């Protein structure tokens, strides 16, 4: 087992032995509306998420002219071309400043994914406490290097990437600092349960000796809760005010009631994980006394009788001599009379043995 791993994000410690850090991924589910983005922040706080996260892009810097001009007229489109669609879902720098203040007022961490160098520069200036890097940029080493030089914690998603590529990305970040969480992720929307492969969490931790988490795109909440049981120190899930709304991510998002159940379930999983030591609880003793088996006289036994196995039985309650001492009693000489079903005394294992 690797050593205890933690990182520091503001006043929060994230990692082994700490409460799971839960990120409500608002992404672009604000649909280009500052008012809706503020509502998402408020709701994320109300459902007890630890952080709310958006996505910051400089659209013209991350798409070719051909990609910008590509027709995009599907049911989730906000413009006739993909470039116009993406631009419609971007918020201004001034809006981000307003939203960060709004998050502070609701006592929730404000995070954002930086999809390009200009966005990374802006978010650093804005004063985000950590950077999220999307799976699409695991191989964008110049972006990772710029983000790493801020020396702020990095939450790195690992979808659609090989172990070798993940290792290269971590090398770039670790050249500056060790404050990184590697998120297992599958970049399909929604992700089918059979494609999630939560055991990858262990692979990532053992391969890279890093705090691990899970960024999920599945429907429902069970898989994300199970990830916590397998060691995820961070859970990130998309959330929306209305999963039927127009837009690219709403369908794979949790609504407020679902997100609240996710958080509640994670906290219950953490309670159930408890401590690694195996101890008998005080609350178990009453049940043990009632149901466990003791060695009893299977017949009337007179003092001085050499005890054989046919004279004994194992019956509840469990307050007498444990059944594991059965062979120690067989062959001894009874030092007192015993009635049928009477518990053998605890000192019966010290009775003299017959010759």
Secondary structure, DSSP 8 states (H G I E B T S, - for coil): -----EEEETTEEEETTS--EEEEEEETTTTT-HHHHHHHHHHHHHTT-SEEEEEE--HHHHS-HHHHHSB--STT-SSSBHHHHHHHT---HHHHHHHHHHHHHTT-EEEEEE-SHHHHHHHHHHT-SEEEE-GGGTT-HHHHHHHHTTT-EEEEE-TT--HHHHHHHHHHHHTT-S-EEEEEE--SSSB-HHHH-TTHHHHHHHHH--EEEEEE-BSSSHHHHHHHHTT-SEEEEEB-S-TTSSSSSGGGSB-HHHHHHHHHHHHHHHHHH--SS----HHHHHHHHHHS-EEEESS-B-TT-B--GGGEEEES-TTSSBGGGHHHHTTBB-SS-B-TT-B--GGGGGS-B--
